[in-house]
Amino acid sequence: MTNVRLWYRAFWTGCLLVVTGLLITAADPPHPIELGPQRTVTTINPKMGLHTRLTDEVEPWKIKRTLEMVREMGAPWIVEYFPWAYREPFPGFFDWSHSDLVIDHADRQGLKVIARLGFVPEWARPADSASSYLAPERFSDFGDYVEAFVDRYGERIPAVIIWNEPNLALEWGFQPIDPEGYTRLLQIAYQRVQQSDHPEVLVLGGALAPTLAPPGSDQALNDLIYLDRMLAAGAGEAMDGLSAHAYGWIFPADDPPHPEVVNFRRTELLHDRLVEAGYAGMPIYITEGGWNDHPRWTRAVKPGQRIENTIRAYQLVQEWPWAEAAALWAFRYPWPARTYLDYFTFVTPDFEAKPIYLELQSYSRGELSGR
């Protein structure tokens, strides 16, 4: 860590102590939300998971209730986003308060947390650049965050995801899409986890968006091609598993995979690429995916179809020996998006269980034997 980073940390730590002292003298501290007794998840499918999206949920009781409902639905896995910019707002100064809440409550509910890491703080990127912009000279700074995160939570998280959908220009800072550059970032993150206090934490690479972008597109790169180039650049030795996104769009869960189709079973083509490259034993974690049941969106299905597809998707993942988990998008948003995105969720912002939640709860309890 440079002298500048040490100076920043000392300065901002001092500021925080002053502000904290003023707050303590001005008002009584808030009452903490009790963690409650240690719980376990009961399910017939240990690979069920959900992407919880608690990043912007500020009320502790809502964090707790969200994770209780995940457990009650019967899903042992969650993917949660822990933005670098939120945790390290200034160089060398870490604020773990929100991530502590999420990890503590998830652990108490018996959930396994896959931590997605990304989102560049302003101090680590040029002015007016996108929050996904990370220049190569800043890769090491991101590595510092990865190591600090794993040092703090490694005993309670099985895996970390390095970045999100780098095969989309939007998620790569609107720079030219660069599988080789992403692989260098992945290699640095992998090295930092290996030298951390918890080298047993798994590093998941990719988090690839399924896309049929044409050759030469400046917006996206086909996920199959992107993975091929990652592996050619050495990514297979810098990750313990591949993170993949598996959206079904209008297709049934059983729709067969094809290179020219985006459907749920496209994940099988990613597995085939790993096998061809000599990584047959590398597991795949589906860390986003699923169906949408908006009444007018062209990529949506009817609510009943969404339920059937989702149950079948969990069954498929349970049958795939190379798949470790499927965390579908998205359990609940803190507030309504008021767009088609609301129709990806399983629970409303007010914690009303949607029919899909209740059906999946019945499935996880083994009550839907006819399906």
C-alpha positions as CSV (number, residue, x, y, z in Angstrom):
1,M,0.0,0.0,0.0
2,T,1.4,3.4,-1.0
3,N,2.2,6.3,1.4
4,V,-0.7,8.2,-0.2
5,R,-3.2,5.4,0.6
6,L,-1.9,5.3,4.2
7,W,-2.3,9.1,4.5
8,Y,-5.8,8.9,3.2
9,R,-6.7,6.2,5.6
10,A,-5.4,8.1,8.6
11,F,-7.1,11.3,7.5
12,W,-10.5,9.8,6.9
13,T,-10.4,7.6,10.0
14,G,-9.8,10.7,12.0
15,C,-12.8,12.4,10.3
16,L,-15.0,9.4,11.0
17,L,-14.0,9.4,14.7
18,V,-15.0,13.0,15.0
19,V,-18.3,12.6,13.3
20,T,-19.1,9.4,15.3
21,G,-18.4,11.3,18.5
22,L,-20.7,14.1,17.6
23,L,-23.5,11.6,16.7
24,I,-23.1,9.7,20.0
25,T,-23.4,12.9,22.0
26,A,-26.4,14.1,20.0
27,A,-28.6,11.0,20.2
28,D,-28.9,7.6,21.6
29,P,-27.6,4.8,19.4
30,P,-30.2,2.9,17.5
31,H,-31.4,-0.5,18.8
32,P,-29.8,-3.3,16.8
33,I,-31.9,-5.9,15.1
34,E,-31.3,-9.2,16.8
35,L,-29.8,-12.0,14.7
36,G,-32.0,-14.6,16.3
37,P,-31.3,-18.3,16.6
38,Q,-29.1,-20.2,14.2
39,R,-31.3,-21.7,11.4
40,T,-30.8,-24.2,8.6
41,V,-32.4,-24.5,5.2
42,T,-34.7,-27.4,4.5
43,T,-35.0,-28.4,0.9
44,I,-35.2,-31.3,-1.6
45,N,-32.8,-29.4,-3.9
46,P,-29.6,-28.2,-2.3
47,K,-28.6,-26.3,-5.5
48,M,-31.5,-23.8,-5.3
49,G,-30.4,-20.2,-5.0
50,L,-31.5,-16.6,-5.5
51,H,-29.9,-13.3,-6.3
52,T,-31.0,-11.2,-3.3
53,R,-30.0,-7.6,-4.3
54,L,-29.7,-6.1,-0.8
55,T,-27.1,-3.6,-2.0
56,D,-29.3,-0.6,-1.5
57,E,-31.5,-1.9,1.3
58,V,-30.7,0.4,4.3
59,E,-33.1,-0.9,7.0
60,P,-31.6,-3.8,9.0
61,W,-35.0,-5.4,9.7
62,K,-35.7,-5.6,6.0
63,I,-32.3,-7.3,5.4
64,K,-33.2,-9.8,8.0
65,R,-36.7,-10.4,6.7
66,T,-35.5,-10.8,3.2
67,L,-33.0,-13.5,4.2
68,E,-35.6,-15.2,6.4
69,M,-37.9,-15.5,3.4
70,V,-35.1,-16.9,1.3
71,R,-34.6,-19.7,3.9
72,E,-38.3,-20.2,4.2
73,M,-38.6,-20.7,0.5
74,G,-36.0,-23.5,0.7
75,A,-33.0,-21.9,-1.2
76,P,-29.6,-22.5,0.5
77,W,-27.7,-20.2,-1.8
78,I,-27.7,-16.5,-2.4
79,V,-25.6,-14.2,-4.6
80,E,-25.2,-10.7,-3.1
81,Y,-23.5,-7.7,-4.6
82,F,-20.8,-5.9,-2.4
83,P,-19.7,-2.9,-4.4
84,W,-16.1,-1.8,-4.0
85,A,-17.1,1.9,-4.1
86,Y,-19.4,1.4,-1.1
87,R,-16.9,-0.6,1.0
88,E,-13.8,1.5,0.2
89,P,-15.0,5.1,-0.5
90,F,-11.5,6.5,0.1
91,P,-8.2,4.8,-0.6
92,G,-7.4,2.4,2.3
93,F,-10.5,3.3,4.3
94,F,-13.0,0.5,4.5
95,D,-16.6,0.7,5.8
96,W,-17.9,-2.8,6.5
97,S,-21.1,-1.8,8.3
98,H,-23.6,-2.8,5.6
99,S,-21.8,-5.9,4.4
100,D,-21.5,-7.0,8.1
101,L,-25.3,-6.8,8.4
102,V,-25.9,-8.8,5.3
103,I,-23.2,-11.5,6.0
104,D,-24.2,-11.8,9.7
105,H,-27.9,-12.3,8.9
106,A,-27.3,-14.6,6.0
107,D,-25.0,-16.7,8.1
108,R,-27.6,-16.9,10.9
109,Q,-30.3,-18.0,8.4
110,G,-28.0,-20.9,7.2
111,L,-27.4,-19.4,3.8
112,K,-24.3,-19.8,1.6
113,V,-23.2,-16.4,0.2
114,I,-21.6,-16.0,-3.1
115,A,-20.2,-12.4,-3.1
116,R,-20.2,-10.5,-6.3
117,L,-17.4,-7.8,-6.3
118,G,-17.1,-4.8,-8.6
119,F,-18.2,-1.1,-9.0
120,V,-15.2,1.2,-9.1
121,P,-15.0,4.1,-6.6
122,E,-14.5,7.6,-7.9
123,W,-10.9,7.8,-6.6
124,A,-9.9,4.8,-8.7
125,R,-11.2,6.1,-12.1
126,P,-11.1,9.2,-14.2
127,A,-13.6,12.0,-13.6
128,D,-17.0,11.5,-15.3
129,S,-16.2,7.9,-16.2
130,A,-18.6,5.0,-15.8
131,S,-18.6,3.1,-12.4
132,S,-17.6,0.0,-14.4
133,Y,-14.4,1.6,-15.8
134,L,-11.2,0.2,-14.4
135,A,-7.9,1.0,-16.1
136,P,-5.2,-1.7,-16.0
137,E,-3.0,0.4,-13.7
138,R,-5.8,0.2,-11.1
139,F,-6.2,-3.6,-11.3
140,S,-4.0,-3.9,-8.2
141,D,-6.2,-1.5,-6.2
142,F,-9.2,-3.8,-7.0
143,G,-7.0,-6.7,-5.8
144,D,-6.5,-4.9,-2.5
145,Y,-10.3,-4.8,-2.1
146,V,-10.7,-8.5,-3.0
147,E,-8.1,-9.5,-0.4
148,A,-9.5,-7.3,2.3
149,F,-13.0,-8.6,1.7
150,V,-11.9,-12.2,1.8
151,D,-9.8,-11.6,4.9
152,R,-12.9,-10.3,6.7
153,Y,-15.5,-12.7,5.5
154,G,-13.7,-15.8,4.2
155,E,-14.9,-18.1,7.0
156,R,-18.5,-17.4,6.1
157,I,-18.5,-17.1,2.3
158,P,-17.7,-20.0,-0.1
159,A,-17.0,-18.0,-3.2
160,V,-16.4,-14.5,-4.7
161,I,-17.4,-13.4,-8.3
162,I,-14.8,-11.2,-10.0
163,W,-16.6,-8.5,-11.9
164,N,-19.9,-8.7,-13.7
165,E,-20.7,-9.4,-17.4
166,P,-17.4,-8.1,-18.7
167,N,-18.4,-9.2,-22.2
168,L,-20.8,-6.2,-22.3
169,A,-19.4,-2.7,-23.0
170,L,-21.7,-1.3,-20.4
171,E,-20.1,-3.4,-17.7
172,W,-16.5,-2.9,-18.9
173,G,-16.5,0.9,-18.6
174,F,-17.5,1.4,-22.3
175,Q,-13.9,0.4,-23.2
176,P,-13.2,-2.0,-26.0
177,I,-14.3,-5.4,-24.8
178,D,-11.2,-7.3,-23.8
179,P,-11.3,-10.9,-22.6
180,E,-7.5,-10.9,-22.3
181,G,-7.6,-7.8,-20.1
182,Y,-10.3,-9.2,-18.0
183,T,-8.2,-12.4,-17.6
184,R,-5.4,-10.3,-16.2
185,L,-7.8,-8.8,-13.7
186,L,-9.0,-12.3,-12.8
187,Q,-5.4,-13.5,-12.3
188,I,-4.6,-10.6,-9.9
189,A,-7.8,-11.3,-7.9
190,Y,-7.0,-15.0,-7.8
191,Q,-3.5,-14.3,-6.5
192,R,-4.9,-12.0,-3.8
193,V,-7.3,-14.6,-2.6
194,Q,-4.5,-17.2,-2.5
195,Q,-2.4,-14.9,-0.3
196,S,-5.3,-13.9,1.9
197,D,-6.2,-15.4,5.3
198,H,-8.7,-17.7,3.6
199,P,-7.2,-19.2,0.4
200,E,-10.0,-21.8,0.5
201,V,-12.5,-19.2,-0.8
202,L,-13.4,-20.1,-4.4
203,V,-12.8,-17.6,-7.1
204,L,-15.5,-17.5,-9.8
205,G,-14.6,-15.9,-13.2
206,G,-16.8,-14.8,-16.0
207,A,-20.3,-13.8,-14.8
208,L,-20.9,-13.8,-18.6
209,A,-24.0,-12.3,-20.1
210,P,-25.6,-14.6,-22.7
211,T,-25.6,-12.7,-26.0
212,L,-25.6,-13.2,-29.7
213,A,-23.8,-10.0,-30.5
214,P,-22.6,-10.0,-34.1
215,P,-18.8,-10.0,-34.8
216,G,-17.4,-6.6,-34.5
217,S,-20.0,-5.2,-32.3
218,D,-18.8,-2.5,-29.9
219,Q,-21.6,-3.2,-27.4
220,A,-21.0,-6.9,-26.6
221,L,-19.1,-10.0,-27.4
222,N,-20.7,-13.4,-27.7
223,D,-20.3,-15.2,-24.4
224,L,-19.0,-18.5,-26.0
225,I,-16.3,-16.6,-27.9
226,Y,-15.5,-14.6,-24.9
227,L,-15.0,-17.7,-22.8
228,D,-12.8,-19.3,-25.5
229,R,-10.5,-16.2,-25.4
230,M,-10.5,-16.1,-21.6
231,L,-9.3,-19.7,-21.5
232,A,-6.7,-19.2,-24.2
233,A,-5.3,-16.3,-22.1
234,G,-4.9,-18.5,-19.1
235,A,-8.2,-18.0,-17.2
236,G,-8.6,-21.7,-16.5
237,E,-5.7,-21.5,-14.0
238,A,-7.0,-18.3,-12.3
239,M,-10.5,-19.5,-11.3
240,D,-12.0,-22.3,-9.3
241,G,-15.3,-22.1,-11.2
242,L,-17.2,-20.3,-13.9
243,S,-20.0,-17.9,-13.1
244,A,-22.7,-17.8,-15.8
245,H,-25.9,-16.0,-16.4
246,A,-28.8,-18.2,-17.8
247,Y,-31.9,-16.3,-18.9
248,G,-34.7,-18.3,-20.5
249,W,-36.5,-15.4,-22.2
250,I,-39.5,-16.8,-24.1
251,F,-38.2,-20.4,-24.3
252,P,-39.1,-23.3,-22.0
253,A,-36.4,-24.5,-19.6
254,D,-36.1,-27.7,-21.6
255,D,-35.5,-25.9,-24.9
256,P,-32.3,-27.5,-26.3
257,P,-29.1,-25.5,-26.4
258,H,-27.9,-24.0,-29.7
259,P,-25.1,-21.5,-30.4
260,E,-27.6,-19.2,-32.1
261,V,-30.1,-19.2,-29.3
262,V,-30.2,-17.6,-25.9
263,N,-32.0,-19.9,-23.5
264,F,-31.5,-21.5,-20.1
265,R,-29.7,-24.5,-21.4
266,R,-27.1,-22.4,-23.2
267,T,-25.2,-23.0,-20.0
268,E,-24.5,-26.5,-21.4
269,L,-22.5,-24.9,-24.2
270,L,-20.3,-23.1,-21.7
271,H,-19.6,-26.4,-20.0
272,D,-18.8,-27.9,-23.4
273,R,-16.2,-25.1,-24.0
274,L,-14.6,-25.9,-20.6
275,V,-14.4,-29.6,-21.5
276,E,-12.8,-28.9,-24.9
277,A,-10.2,-26.6,-23.2
278,G,-9.2,-29.3,-20.7
279,Y,-11.3,-28.1,-17.7
280,A,-13.9,-30.8,-17.6
281,G,-13.9,-30.8,-13.8
282,M,-14.5,-27.0,-13.5
283,P,-17.9,-26.3,-11.9
284,I,-20.4,-23.7,-13.2
285,Y,-22.4,-21.5,-10.9
286,I,-25.4,-19.8,-12.4
287,T,-25.4,-16.5,-10.6
288,E,-28.2,-14.8,-12.6
289,G,-31.0,-16.1,-14.7
290,G,-34.6,-17.0,-14.9
291,W,-37.8,-15.7,-16.6
292,N,-39.9,-12.6,-16.5
293,D,-43.7,-12.5,-16.5
294,H,-44.5,-8.9,-17.5
295,P,-47.8,-8.8,-19.4
296,R,-46.5,-6.8,-22.3
297,W,-42.7,-7.2,-22.5
298,T,-41.6,-9.1,-25.7
299,R,-39.2,-11.3,-23.7
300,A,-41.6,-12.3,-21.1
301,V,-43.8,-15.4,-20.5
302,K,-47.1,-15.9,-18.7
303,P,-47.0,-16.2,-14.9
304,G,-47.8,-19.9,-15.0
305,Q,-45.1,-20.6,-17.6
306,R,-42.6,-18.7,-15.5
307,I,-43.4,-20.9,-12.5
308,E,-43.1,-24.1,-14.6
309,N,-39.9,-23.0,-16.2
310,T,-38.3,-22.0,-12.9
311,I,-39.1,-25.3,-11.2
312,R,-37.8,-27.2,-14.2
313,A,-34.6,-25.1,-14.3
314,Y,-33.8,-26.0,-10.7
315,Q,-34.4,-29.6,-11.5
316,L,-32.1,-29.4,-14.5
317,V,-29.3,-27.8,-12.4
318,Q,-29.8,-30.6,-9.8
319,E,-29.3,-33.1,-12.6
320,W,-26.2,-31.5,-14.0
321,P,-23.2,-32.9,-12.1
322,W,-21.0,-30.0,-13.2
323,A,-23.4,-27.3,-11.9
324,E,-23.0,-26.3,-8.2
325,A,-25.8,-23.8,-7.8
326,A,-28.4,-21.6,-9.6
327,A,-29.1,-18.2,-8.0
328,L,-31.9,-16.8,-10.1
329,W,-32.6,-13.1,-10.6
330,A,-34.0,-11.4,-8.4
331,F,-35.5,-12.2,-5.1
332,R,-36.7,-8.7,-4.1
333,Y,-36.0,-5.1,-4.8
334,P,-35.9,-2.5,-2.0
335,W,-38.3,-0.3,-3.9
336,P,-40.4,-0.8,-7.1
337,A,-38.5,-0.3,-10.4
338,R,-41.8,0.5,-12.0
339,T,-40.6,-1.2,-15.2
340,Y,-40.5,-4.7,-16.6
341,L,-37.7,-5.4,-14.1
342,D,-40.3,-5.8,-11.3
343,Y,-41.6,-8.9,-13.0
344,F,-38.3,-10.8,-12.4
345,T,-38.9,-10.7,-8.6
346,F,-40.3,-13.4,-6.3
347,V,-41.3,-11.1,-3.5
348,T,-42.6,-7.5,-3.6
349,P,-40.8,-4.6,-1.8
350,D,-43.5,-4.9,0.9
351,F,-42.6,-8.6,1.4
352,E,-45.7,-9.9,-0.2
353,A,-45.0,-13.4,-1.5
354,K,-45.8,-13.7,-5.2
355,P,-47.4,-17.0,-6.5
356,I,-44.0,-18.1,-7.9
357,Y,-42.5,-17.9,-4.4
358,L,-45.3,-20.0,-2.9
359,E,-45.0,-22.6,-5.7
360,L,-41.2,-22.8,-5.2
361,Q,-41.7,-23.2,-1.5
362,S,-44.0,-26.1,-2.1
363,Y,-41.4,-27.6,-4.6
364,S,-38.6,-27.3,-2.1
365,R,-40.7,-29.1,0.5
366,G,-41.3,-32.0,-1.9
367,E,-45.0,-31.2,-2.2
368,L,-45.2,-31.0,-6.0
369,S,-44.5,-34.7,-6.7
370,G,-46.5,-34.6,-9.9
371,R,-44.1,-32.2,-11.6
